Amino acid sequence: MDSSQLGHFGEELASQYLECVKGWRIIGKRVRFYRGEIDLIAEDFGEGLGGQVELRFVEVKCRRSTKFGGVVEGLTAQKLTRIWRAICEWRKTSGDFRSGKVWFVGVSLRSTSDVAGGYGLDHGTTEIEEWEVG
């Protein structure tokens, strides 16, 4: 599995996790602009939002090992700048200015030989709060 395939695999796992576990609805995948990209765009119908739907702009990082750092180390200031630029472009082109947050999902694969068999998910907000999931 090359790095592009690994990225798409991680985005698909993250998408399934956000829909099934968090109850979000994915409304965009791999949204690219000249100045940046957004891996996933979702609507959060969560409790505590007072019936409002908020947007989630999701950055996904997928790693096979920690040899070059964990998933959180992949979220750099430069990457966040590109994400914010892409969000501004998406808002302009879509006309959707609902409130939203940038969200981070890190996918850590436990085994490169059995990708479909075992994987772990870490997720947190861009404040780099991190939770172990599954």
LUMFI-100507 format. One record per residue: residue in one letter; x, y, z of N, C-alpha, C, O in turn. Coordinates in steps of 0.2 Angstrom, whole numbers, padded with zeros to 4 digits, always signed. Layout:
BEGIN
aXYZXYZXYZXYZ;...
//
This chain:
BEGIN
m+0004-0006+0000+0000+0000+0000+0004+0006+0000+0008+0007+0005;d+0004+0010-0005+0008+0016-0005+0005+0022-0001-0001+0021+0002;s+0008+0028+0000+0006+0033+0004-0001+0036+0002-0005+0038+0007;s-0002+0036-0004-0009+0039-0007-0014+0034-0005-0020+0036-0002;q-0013+0028-0006-0018+0023-0004-0019+0022+0004-0025+0022+0006;l-0014+0023+0007-0014+0023+0015-0018+0029+0017-0022+0029+0022;g-0017+0035+0014-0021+0041+0016-0028+0040+0014-0033+0042+0018;h-0030+0037+0008-0037+0036+0007-0040+0031+0012-0046+0032+0014;f-0036+0026+0013-0039+0021+0018-0040+0024+0025-0045+0023+0028;g-0036+0028+0027-0037+0032+0034-0043+0036+0033-0046+0037+0038;e-0044+0040+0028-0049+0044+0027-0056+0040+0027-0061+0043+0030;e-0056+0035+0024-0062+0030+0024-0063+0028+0031-0069+0028+0033;l-0058+0026+0035-0059+0023+0042-0062+0029+0046-0066+0028+0050;a-0059+0035+0045-0061+0041+0049-0068+0043+0048-0072+0044+0052;s-0070+0042+0041-0077+0044+0039-0082+0039+0042-0087+0041+0045;q-0080+0033+0042-0085+0028+0045-0085+0029+0053-0091+0028+0056;y-0080+0030+0056-0080+0031+0063-0084+0037+0065-0088+0037+0069;l-0083+0043+0061-0087+0049+0063-0094+0048+0062-0098+0051+0065;e-0096+0044+0057-0103+0043+0055-0106+0038+0060-0112+0040+0063;c-0103+0033+0061-0106+0028+0065-0105+0029+0073-0110+0027+0077;v-0100+0032+0075-0099+0033+0082-0101+0039+0085-0104+0040+0090;k-0099+0045+0081-0101+0051+0083-0107+0054+0080-0110+0059+0083;g-0110+0050+0075-0117+0052+0072-0116+0058+0068-0121+0061+0066;w-0110+0060+0065-0110+0065+0060-0112+0063+0053-0112+0057+0052;r-0113+0068+0049-0115+0066+0042-0109+0069+0038-0108+0075+0038;i-0106+0065+0034-0101+0068+0030-0104+0071+0024-0108+0068+0020;i-0102+0077+0022-0105+0081+0017-0099+0082+0011-0101+0085+0006;g-0093+0081+0013-0088+0082+0008-0082+0078+0010-0080+0077+0016;k-0078+0075+0005-0072+0071+0005-0067+0074+0000-0069+0075-0005;r-0061+0074+0003-0055+0076-0001-0057+0083-0005-0056+0083-0011;v-0059+0088-0002-0060+0094-0005-0054+0098-0006-0051+0100-0001;r-0052+0099-0012-0046+0102-0014-0046+0109-0017-0051+0110-0021;f-0042+0114-0015-0041+0120-0018-0034+0121-0019-0030+0118-0017;y-0033+0127-0023-0026+0128-0025-0022+0129-0018-0016+0127-0018;r-0025+0133-0013-0021+0135-0007-0021+0130-0001-0019+0131+0004;g-0025+0124-0002-0025+0119+0003-0031+0114+0002-0034+0114-0003;e-0032+0110+0006-0037+0104+0006-0040+0103+0012-0037+0104+0018;i-0046+0100+0012-0050+0098+0018-0051+0090+0017-0054+0088+0012;d-0049+0086+0021-0050+0079+0020-0057+0077+0021-0060+0073+0016;l-0061+0079+0026-0068+0078+0027-0071+0084+0029-0069+0088+0033;i-0078+0085+0027-0082+0090+0030-0088+0086+0032-0091+0082+0029;a-0090+0088+0038-0096+0084+0041-0100+0089+0045-0099+0095+0047;e-0106+0087+0046-0111+0090+0050-0112+0087+0056-0113+0081+0057;d-0112+0091+0062-0112+0088+0069-0119+0090+0071-0121+0096+0072;f-0123+0085+0073-0130+0086+0075-0130+0085+0083-0135+0083+0086;g-0124+0085+0086-0123+0083+0093-0128+0086+0098-0130+0092+0097;e-0128+0083+0104-0132+0085+0109-0128+0091+0112-0122+0092+0111;g-0131+0096+0115-0128+0102+0118-0127+0107+0113-0125+0113+0115;l-0130+0106+0107-0129+0112+0102-0136+0115+0101-0136+0120+0097;g-0140+0114+0105-0147+0117+0105-0151+0117+0098-0154+0121+0096;g-0150+0111+0095-0154+0110+0089-0150+0112+0083-0152+0111+0077;q-0144+0116+0084-0141+0119+0078-0136+0113+0076-0134+0109+0079;v-0135+0114+0069-0130+0109+0066-0124+0113+0065-0124+0118+0062;e-0118+0110+0067-0112+0113+0066-0108+0110+0062-0108+0103+0061;l-0103+0113+0058-0099+0110+0053-0092+0108+0057-0090+0111+0062;r-0090+0102+0054-0083+0100+0056-0079+0099+0050-0080+0095+0046;f-0073+0102+0050-0068+0102+0045-0063+0097+0048-0059+0099+0052;v-0062+0091+0045-0058+0086+0048-0052+0085+0044-0052+0084+0038;e-0046+0085+0048-0040+0083+0045-0038+0076+0047-0039+0075+0053;v-0036+0072+0043-0035+0065+0044-0028+0063+0043-0025+0065+0038;k-0025+0060+0048-0018+0058+0047-0018+0050+0048-0021+0048+0053;c-0015+0047+0044-0014+0039+0045-0007+0037+0045-0003+0039+0040;r-0005+0033+0050+0002+0031+0050+0002+0024+0052-0002+0021+0055;r+0007+0021+0049+0008+0013+0049+0012+0012+0056+0012+0007+0059;s+0017+0017+0057+0021+0016+0063+0023+0023+0066+0021+0028+0063;t+0026+0023+0072+0028+0029+0075+0036+0030+0073+0039+0035+0076;k+0038+0027+0068+0045+0028+0066+0047+0035+0064+0052+0038+0066;f+0042+0039+0061+0043+0046+0059+0039+0050+0064+0037+0056+0062;g+0037+0048+0070+0032+0052+0074+0025+0049+0074+0023+0046+0069;g+0021+0051+0079+0014+0048+0079+0010+0053+0075+0012+0057+0071;v+0004+0051+0075-0001+0055+0070-0001+0062+0072-0002+0066+0067;v-0001+0064+0078-0001+0071+0080+0005+0075+0078+0004+0081+0076;e+0010+0072+0077+0016+0076+0074+0015+0077+0067+0018+0082+0064;g+0011+0074+0064+0009+0076+0057+0005+0082+0056+0004+0085+0050;l+0002+0085+0061-0002+0091+0061+0002+0097+0063+0003+0098+0069;t+0005+0100+0058+0010+0105+0059+0006+0112+0058+0001+0112+0056;a+0010+0117+0060+0007+0124+0059+0006+0126+0052+0001+0129+0050;q+0011+0123+0048+0010+0124+0040+0004+0121+0038+0000+0124+0034;k+0003+0115+0040-0003+0111+0038-0010+0114+0040-0015+0115+0036;l-0010+0117+0046-0016+0120+0049-0017+0127+0045-0023+0128+0044;t-0012+0130+0043-0013+0136+0039-0016+0134+0032-0021+0138+0030;r-0014+0129+0029-0017+0127+0023-0024+0124+0024-0028+0126+0019;i-0026+0121+0029-0033+0119+0031-0037+0125+0031-0042+0126+0028;w-0035+0130+0035-0039+0137+0036-0040+0140+0029-0045+0143+0028;r-0035+0140+0025-0036+0143+0019-0041+0140+0014-0045+0143+0011;a-0041+0133+0015-0046+0129+0011-0053+0130+0014-0057+0130+0010;i-0053+0131+0021-0060+0132+0024-0063+0138+0021-0068+0139+0019;c-0058+0144+0021-0061+0150+0018-0063+0150+0011-0068+0152+0009;e-0059+0146+0007-0061+0145+0000-0068+0141-0001-0072+0143-0005;w-0068+0136+0003-0074+0132+0003-0080+0136+0005-0086+0136+0002;r-0080+0140+0011-0085+0144+0013-0087+0149+0007-0093+0150+0006;k-0082+0152+0004-0084+0157-0001-0087+0153-0007-0092+0156-0010;t-0085+0148-0009-0088+0144-0015-0095+0141-0013-0099+0141-0018;s-0096+0138-0007-0102+0135-0005-0107+0140-0003-0113+0138-0003;g-0105+0146+0000-0110+0150+0003-0112+0148+0010-0117+0151+0013;d-0109+0143+0013-0111+0140+0019-0106+0143+0025-0100+0141+0025;f-0109+0147+0029-0106+0150+0034-0108+0148+0041-0107+0152+0046;r-0111+0142+0042-0113+0140+0048-0106+0139+0053-0101+0139+0050;s-0107+0140+0059-0102+0139+0064-0099+0132+0063-0102+0127+0061;g-0092+0132+0064-0089+0125+0064-0082+0125+0067-0080+0130+0070;k-0079+0119+0068-0073+0118+0071-0069+0114+0067-0071+0110+0063;v-0062+0115+0067-0057+0110+0064-0056+0104+0069-0056+0105+0075;w-0057+0099+0066-0056+0092+0070-0051+0088+0067-0049+0088+0061;f-0047+0084+0072-0042+0080+0070-0043+0073+0071-0046+0071+0077;v-0042+0069+0066-0043+0061+0067-0036+0058+0065-0034+0059+0059;g-0033+0055+0070-0027+0051+0068-0028+0044+0068-0031+0041+0073;v-0027+0041+0063-0028+0033+0062-0021+0030+0063-0016+0031+0059;s-0020+0026+0068-0014+0022+0069-0015+0015+0067-0019+0011+0070;l-0012+0013+0062-0012+0006+0060-0007+0001+0064-0002+0003+0065;r-0010-0004+0067-0006-0008+0071-0002-0013+0067+0004-0015+0069;s-0004-0015+0061+0000-0020+0057-0001-0018+0049-0006-0016+0047;t+0005-0017+0046+0005-0016+0039+0003-0022+0035+0001-0022+0029;s+0004-0028+0038+0003-0034+0034-0004-0036+0034-0007-0040+0030;d-0008-0034+0039-0015-0035+0040-0019-0029+0041-0022-0028+0046;v-0019-0025+0036-0022-0018+0037-0030-0018+0038-0032-0015+0042;a-0033-0023+0035-0040-0023+0036-0042-0027+0043-0047-0026+0046;g-0037-0030+0046-0038-0034+0052-0038-0030+0058-0042-0030+0062;g-0033-0026+0059-0032-0022+0065-0030-0015+0064-0025-0014+0061;y-0033-0011+0068-0031-0004+0067-0033+0000+0074-0038-0003+0077;g-0030+0005+0075-0033+0009+0081-0034+0016+0079-0031+0018+0074;l-0038+0019+0082-0040+0026+0081-0038+0031+0087-0040+0029+0092;d-0035+0036+0085-0034+0042+0090-0038+0048+0087-0038+0049+0081;h-0042+0051+0091-0045+0058+0089-0044+0063+0094-0044+0062+0100;g-0044+0069+0092-0044+0075+0096-0045+0081+0092-0046+0081+0086;t-0046+0087+0095-0047+0093+0092-0041+0096+0090-0036+0093+0092;t-0041+0102+0086-0035+0105+0085-0031+0108+0091-0025+0110+0090;e-0034+0108+0096-0030+0110+0102-0026+0104+0104-0022+0104+0109;i-0026+0099+0100-0022+0093+0101-0023+0089+0108-0019+0086+0111;e-0030+0089+0110-0032+0085+0115-0033+0078+0111-0035+0077+0106;e-0031+0073+0115-0030+0066+0112-0034+0061+0116-0033+0061+0122;w-0038+0057+0112-0041+0052+0116-0040+0045+0112-0039+0045+0106;e-0039+0040+0116-0038+0033+0113-0045+0030+0111-0050+0030+0116;v-0047+0028+0106-0053+0025+0104-0052+0018+0101-0047+0017+0097;g-0055+0013+0104-0055+0006+0101-0048+0003+0102-0047-0003+0100;
//
